[in-house]
Each structure stands twice: as C-alpha cells, then as structure tokens.
Amino acid sequence: MKITELDFLDISEYLNSNVKALVSLSKAGNMKDDFIRDVFISKFFSEKSVVIFGEQVHRTKIAVVDRQTKSPVCGVDGIFTRDKSVVLAVFFADCMPVFFYDPISEFAGLIHLGWRGISQNFVISTVSFLEKQIPSSIPSVKVVMGPGICGKHFEISQELAYVFPEIYLTRKKDKVFVNLRKVVKDHLVNAGIKEKNIYDLNLCSFEEENLFSFRRNKTEERNAAFLKLDSEK
C-alpha cells in the first residue's frame, strides 16, 4: 500500500458501510493539536459530531461513551459507543489502534494497544467486554488492525523478553524483537473473533515515513484513528 502522498486512509469498507473509519497520516498533521484535529474532523465528519478519546495510559480499562461524555476519558485505553453523533478517536505513533464494529447491535469501538496492553491481554479482555455487552453478536463482530510498529523494528530488552511467549520473539545476537501484530491477531482469534472478520492493514509505523513513529525519531506528534457510526457519517 503506497501512502506517501496521502493525508488519510479510509478503511470503512473493511468494517461496514454503516460506519466511517479513518486513519490520519502525518501529512494531515499532528492530531494531538486541537486546531489541526478540529480541521480534520470538520472536513470528514458532520458538524454535529462530538469527538471523544481516552486518556491512553497503557492500561486495559474500557469506557462506553456518548455525546455527554467529557473528553479525554480518564484512565481508559478503550472507548465504545452506540451514539451516532460521536466520533471516537485514538492517538498513536507505534502503538496500534484496533477498530471493532458489530453490525447487528451497531456497537463500535477503538482500543489503543501498546506492548504493555498487549502483554496484559487487553485484546482478550476487550472481547470479554464485548461478550457482556452484545452476548449474541460476537460471531458478527468485525475488526481492523491499524498501523503499528512491526516485528522487524520492535526491540525489547532481554529482561522483558519473558513477557511474551517465545513463538513471537526473534533473537538476533544480543537483541530481541517482538511480533506484536501476530500476538494481537492470535489473541483476537483465540478470544472468539472469526478470522475471516479480521482485517490487518499491515502497515509499519516505523517504516512508513507518512506515519509518525516515536521509535524512529522520538516525536511527540501523533497520528489518529477515527470511528463513527451511521451511514450518513
């Protein structure tokens, strides 16, 4: 996928025609900047939309939000909604945003996945959360794995290598690398999401110059994933 000249990726088709799902790229600017984000939102979403995002503290807490929810939502890395006036947002620069949508219950959400959340089974607890919210709809849930750092570039210390099973590690001399994408995919499938309903963008934030990457250049700038219900978008 060539994204060099783009401002954003529209990935709605991988979820459902009744949602709008976008990933901003670095050419669109730093989405942590309120003005830049507001310009982006006004360009792609209705003027009545309310943007809500979590505090993103690398933990495993999820909140169900609506237009009355104050943003950022304290202490959460996952946000879900049934409110069609809400635009959910997750910021990232090597961590992975993951989109969830159930077309039966019209319940949608985003989670922010760093290595800590992945190692703490955040994906599995998210699916457990969904099972409680929409118990009969898990087989219909669709998932998109957004951009994130790939296994060739995500190096961890020898001391942290024990956090992940050996099958996800690549050892090169005195270095250890983790394939986080594979961990996430396996966790989704093992938790009950159908493999045919999972789409992986397979974009490495470290390799793609049109994505901000903290590991590549220590930037404080962030890309964002956006998700909104309703075909009117």
N, C-alpha and C positions, 0 to 999 in steps of 0.2 A: 504494500500500500504506500503510494507516494503522497506524502502530506506536506512537502516542503513549502508549497505556495499557499496553503490553506489557512484560514482563520479558525476553522472548527470542523468537527466531524459530526454528521448527522447519523446516528446509529439506531434511529427509531425502528427501522424495518426489522431489526433483529429481536425486538420485543413485541410490538403490536402496532397496528395502525391507529389505535386509540391513545397512544402516548407520544410525547415528543421527548427524545433523549439526545442530548448533545454533549460533546466533549470539546472544550475550548483548547486552542493551541497557542503557543507562545506569541504568534503573530497577532493574536487578539489582545494581548497584554496580560498584565498581572491581575488575576481575578480576585486577589485579596484586596485590591484597591477598590474602594466603594464606587468611585465615579466610573472607572473602567467596567466594573461588573454591571452597574446600572445601565450603561450604554449598551452592553451586550444583551442584557435581559430585554430592554425596550426594543431591540432590533428583532429578536426572535420569539418573544412571547407577548401575550396580550397585556395591555397597560393596567389591567385589573389584577395581574398576578402579584403574589406576595412571595418573596424569596426567603427560604428558611434553611439554615445549615447548623450543624452541630459544632461544639467546641473543639472536637477532634483531639482527644487526649491519649490516643493509642491504648484505649481500653475496649471493653466489649458491651457497653451499655447502648440500648436502643430506645428511641422515643417515638411515639405516634403523635404526629403534629397536625395542626390545621392553621388557618389564616390568623387565628388569635394567639398562636404560639410566639413567644418572644425569641428572637434570633440574635446571637447564637444560642442554641440549646445547651445548657450547662452539662458538662461531663459525658456527652454522648459522641459515639462514632458511627451510629446508625440512625437514620431517620426514615420513617414510613408515613404514608398518608392515604386517605380516601378523598381528600379535599381537592376538587378540580381547579381551585383558584391558587393552589400552592405550587411553586417551583422549588423542588428540593435541590440542594447543591452540596457538593463535596469537593474540597480542595486537595490537590496532590502535586507532588514533584518527586516521584519514585515510588511512593505508596500507590496502591491500586484501588480505584473506585470500582465497586461492583453494583450493577443495576439489577433489581428484582421487580417483576411485574406478574400479577395474576389476572388474566383477562376475565375470569368468572366473577371474582369478588371486586374487581377493579381496585386492588390494593397494590401500592407501588412503593419502592424504597431504594435507598442508596446506603451502602456502607463504605467506610474508609478503612482500608486494610494495609497496615504496615507489618513488619515481621513480628512485632510483639503481639498484635491482634491475631495474626495467623497462628503463631505458636500457642496462643491461649484458646485456640479453637473457636474464634469468633464466627467463622463461616458456619460451623456446626450449630452454635448457639443461635445464629440468625435463622437457620432453617427450623430449629425447635420453636423459636418465637413465632415463625410463620404458621407452624402446625397448630399452635394455640389460637392464632388469630383467624386462620382460614383452614380448619381441620380437613375439610373435604376437597380442598383445591390444590394441594401440594403437587399432584401429578401434572397440573396445568401451568405451574409457575415457570416463567422464562427468566433466564439470567444472562447478562452480558458482563464479561470480564473486561474492564477498561485497561488503559495503558498502565504500565508499571515497570520497574526495573527487572531485567531478565536474569536468568541464571548465570550468564557469562560475566556479569558485572556486579552481582550482589555478593560481595565478600563479607564474611563474618570471622570473628576471632576463633581460635582453637577452643577457647573457653566456652563459647556459645554454641559450638557445633553440636553439643549433646542435645540441644533444644529440638532439633529436627531429626527424624529417622534417617538413617544412612542412605536410603534409596534416593533421597532428594539432594544429596551432597555430591559435589565434585571436588576432589582433592588434587591440587597441583603443587607439588613440593611442599612448602610450608604454608600454603594458602588454602582456604576452604570457601567454596561458593555454594549458594543455596538456590535451587529452582523453585522460587515461591509460586510461580504460576501453576506448576504441577501440583504443589501442595493444595492450592486453592481449588483446582479442578477436582482433585481426588476427594477433598472434603465435601464439596458440593454433591458429588455422585454418591459418596458413602452416606451422606445425610438424607438422601432420598430424592434429590433433584434429578430428573431424567437427563441423561447425557445428550440426547437429541435436542433438549431445550436450553443447552448451554452454548453460548457463542463467545469465543475468545478473540478479541481484537488483535492479540499477539503483537502488540506494539511495545517496544522497549523505550522507556523514557530516557535512559542513559544514551542510547544510540541515536534516537530521533532528535535532530537539532531543533525541530519545531515543537518540542516539548520541554518544559522546564525540568531540570534534574538537579536535585541537591547534591547527589553524589558526584555528578560531573563537574559542577562549578560552584557549589556551596551557595547557590542563590536562595534568597528569601521569597522570590516570586513563585506564584503557584498557577497551575492550570486548574480547571474545574470541570466536574461532571454535573450536568443538569438534567432533571427528570420532572415531567409534568403530565398529569392525566388529562384526558379529554381530546377528542379528535379535532376540536376547534383550535386547541393549542395556543 
